[in-house]
Amino acid sequence: MLSFTGKSEVPAPAPYRIKTIVVDAGHGGHDGSTRGLIAREKDLALQVSLKLGKAIEESMPDVKVIYTRTEDVFIPLYERIGVANRAKADLFISIHCNSMPASTKNRSSVRGTETFVSGFNRLGQQDAALRENASLLLEKDYKDNYDGFDPNDPESIIIFSLMKNQFRDQSIKLASLMQNEYVATGRIDRGVKEQSLAVLAKAGMPAVLTEIGFVSCPQEEEYMVSDYGQTEIVSCLLKAIQTYKKQVEIQ
């Protein structure tokens, strides 16, 4: 089609819309030893993930939700992000609970929320990365599945961190919004952190891993087990997603 100027008209690009969100319940199956006094991380992560997915579907009917697991099964880390990549998802959100080592002084008093994006390890911020990446060692063929990724090799961590640069800003934006919502309800803010987490390393979209509380803290564990606590956590995450959606979609 020609315009009155005689030049070909170039169709305007379709406006960007968030259409698909992958919700990942951390751990599961034989990868699920982290627990508090009354609950296991893998169960709390699944409960919150399912409720978050339902809340997204109900409040944003134009968005498709995909779960990496809907029951207590082990899903390899490469397959979790593989689900998101194959679906060409717009967001990947992994739900976890934190826990302090048994040897930590005042272990039961440490509390708060923190949200991770894929990036370079920093001094004093390696505990979560080591804990999450340890799941790789449960997979006999992890090196093949990760194209040579070695959780003990700093060079591998750096390479996979570089792969995330394209989506770093968006990931940080979403993570910051999540932390803001947690804080608004009175939760302790442990911040947004960059870590070399294997579950995020190959994400072809903005991706975050959010730690919703410490199962090693009895008060937070009780909160995360309760219907009230889970409802409030889901509300925080949903509000953050809705705000992010409004900010990034081209009108």
C-alpha positions in Angstrom: 0.0 0.0 0.0 1.3 3.5 -0.9 0.8 6.7 1.0 0.1 10.0 -0.8 3.8 10.7 -0.6 4.5 7.6 -2.7 6.4 5.9 0.1 5.5 2.4 1.3 3.7 2.5 4.7 5.4 0.4 7.4 2.8 -1.2 9.7 3.1 0.0 13.3 4.5 -2.7 15.6 1.9 -4.5 17.7 1.8 -3.1 21.3 3.7 -5.1 23.8 1.5 -7.1 26.2 2.3 -9.5 29.0 0.5 -12.6 27.9 2.1 -15.5 29.7 3.5 -15.9 33.2 5.3 -19.0 34.5 4.9 -19.6 38.3 7.5 -21.9 39.7 7.1 -23.6 43.1 10.6 -24.2 44.4 12.0 -27.6 45.1 9.6 -30.6 45.3 9.8 -34.4 45.6 13.2 -35.6 46.9 14.5 -32.1 46.7 12.7 -30.8 49.7 14.5 -31.3 53.0 14.3 -27.6 54.2 11.7 -27.4 56.9 10.8 -25.5 60.0 9.0 -26.8 63.1 5.7 -27.5 61.4 6.1 -27.1 57.6 8.4 -27.9 54.7 9.6 -25.3 52.2 8.5 -27.3 49.2 4.9 -27.5 50.5 4.6 -23.8 51.3 6.1 -22.8 48.0 3.6 -25.0 46.2 0.6 -23.7 48.2 1.5 -20.0 47.5 2.3 -20.7 43.9 -1.1 -22.2 43.2 -2.9 -19.4 45.0 -0.8 -16.8 43.1 -1.6 -18.4 39.7 -5.3 -18.5 40.5 -5.2 -14.8 41.6 -3.5 -13.8 38.4 -6.0 -15.7 36.3 -8.9 -14.1 38.1 -7.6 -10.5 38.1 -5.9 -10.6 34.7 -8.0 -12.9 32.4 -5.9 -11.9 29.4 -2.8 -13.5 31.0 -2.1 -17.2 30.7 -0.5 -18.9 33.8 1.7 -21.9 33.5 3.0 -23.9 36.5 6.2 -25.8 36.6 4.6 -28.1 39.1 1.2 -28.5 40.7 2.1 -31.4 43.0 4.9 -32.7 45.1 7.2 -33.8 42.4 10.9 -33.1 41.6 11.4 -30.9 38.5 15.0 -30.4 37.4 16.1 -26.8 37.4 16.9 -26.7 33.7 13.4 -28.0 33.0 11.7 -25.3 35.1 13.2 -22.5 33.0 12.8 -24.7 29.9 9.0 -24.6 30.4 9.2 -20.8 30.4 11.4 -20.5 27.4 9.4 -23.0 25.3 6.2 -21.1 26.2 7.9 -17.8 25.3 6.8 -16.5 28.7 6.9 -12.8 29.5 7.7 -13.4 33.2 9.2 -16.2 35.3 8.5 -16.1 39.1 10.0 -18.7 41.4 8.6 -19.0 44.9 10.8 -20.1 47.8 11.1 -20.0 51.6 14.4 -19.0 53.3 16.1 -20.8 56.1 19.1 -20.1 58.2 21.7 -22.9 58.8 21.2 -24.8 62.1 24.6 -23.6 63.3 23.6 -19.9 62.9 23.6 -17.9 66.1 20.0 -16.6 66.9 18.8 -18.6 63.9 15.2 -18.4 64.9 15.2 -14.6 65.1 16.3 -14.0 61.5 13.3 -13.0 59.4 12.2 -10.9 56.4 11.8 -11.2 52.6 14.3 -10.9 49.8 14.0 -11.3 46.0 16.8 -12.4 43.7 17.6 -11.7 40.1 20.3 -13.5 38.1 23.6 -11.7 38.3 27.1 -11.7 39.7 27.8 -13.2 43.1 28.8 -10.6 45.7 30.6 -11.1 49.0 28.2 -12.0 51.8 25.4 -12.9 49.4 26.3 -16.5 48.4 24.2 -18.6 50.8 21.0 -18.6 48.7 23.0 -19.3 45.5 24.8 -22.2 47.0 21.5 -23.7 48.4 19.6 -23.4 45.2 22.4 -24.5 42.9 23.0 -27.6 45.1 19.9 -29.1 43.5 21.9 -29.5 40.4 24.1 -32.1 42.1 21.0 -34.3 42.4 21.0 -34.7 38.6 23.6 -37.1 37.2 23.5 -35.4 33.8 23.4 -31.8 35.0 26.5 -30.9 33.0 25.0 -32.1 29.7 21.6 -30.4 30.4 23.3 -27.1 31.2 25.7 -27.2 28.3 28.6 -27.6 30.5 27.4 -25.5 33.4 29.3 -26.3 36.6 28.0 -24.9 39.9 31.5 -25.1 41.3 33.1 -23.2 38.4 33.2 -19.4 38.7 33.6 -19.0 35.0 30.4 -20.9 34.3 28.6 -18.6 36.8 29.9 -15.5 35.1 29.0 -16.8 31.6 25.4 -17.5 32.6 25.2 -14.2 34.5 26.2 -12.3 31.3 23.3 -14.1 29.4 20.9 -12.3 31.7 22.0 -8.7 31.0 19.3 -8.2 28.4 16.6 -8.7 31.1 18.4 -7.5 34.1 16.7 -4.1 34.4 13.2 -5.6 34.0 14.0 -8.3 36.5 15.2 -5.7 39.1 12.1 -3.6 38.4 9.8 -6.5 39.2 11.8 -7.6 42.2 11.8 -4.1 43.6 8.1 -3.9 43.3 7.7 -7.2 45.1 9.8 -6.0 48.0 7.9 -2.7 48.2 4.7 -4.5 48.5 6.1 -6.8 51.2 7.3 -3.8 53.2 3.9 -2.1 52.9 2.5 -4.9 55.0 5.1 -4.6 57.7 7.5 -7.3 56.5 11.3 -6.8 57.1 13.0 -5.8 53.8 16.2 -7.8 53.1 16.4 -6.2 49.7 16.8 -7.1 46.0 20.0 -9.1 45.4 21.8 -10.4 42.3 22.9 -14.0 42.6 24.0 -16.7 40.2 21.0 -18.9 40.7 20.9 -21.8 38.2 17.1 -21.7 37.9 17.3 -18.1 36.6 20.4 -18.4 34.5 18.9 -19.4 31.2 15.7 -17.4 31.4 14.8 -15.7 28.1 12.6 -13.2 29.9 12.6 -11.1 33.1 12.9 -13.6 36.0 12.9 -13.4 39.8 13.2 -15.8 42.7 11.4 -14.5 45.8 12.0 -15.7 49.3 8.6 -15.2 51.1 10.0 -15.7 54.6 12.1 -17.8 56.9 10.8 -21.3 57.9 13.6 -21.3 60.5 11.8 -18.4 62.3 8.8 -19.8 64.1 6.8 -16.6 63.8 7.3 -16.3 60.1 6.7 -20.0 59.6 3.4 -19.7 61.4 2.6 -16.7 59.2 3.4 -18.6 56.0 1.4 -21.6 57.0 -1.7 -19.5 57.9 -4.4 -18.7 55.3 -4.0 -15.0 56.3 -0.3 -15.1 55.7 -0.6 -16.8 52.4 -3.4 -14.5 51.2 -1.3 -11.5 52.1 1.8 -12.8 50.4 -0.2 -13.6 47.2 -1.7 -10.1 47.4 1.7 -8.5 47.6 3.0 -10.5 44.6 -0.1 -9.9 42.5 0.0 -6.1 43.1 3.7 -6.0 42.1 2.9 -7.9 38.9 0.0 -5.6 38.1 2.1 -2.5 38.6 4.9 -4.0 36.6 2.5 -4.8 33.8 1.2 -1.3 33.7 4.7 0.2 33.6 6.1 -2.0 30.8 3.2 -2.4 28.4 3.1 0.1 25.6 -0.2 1.8 25.4 
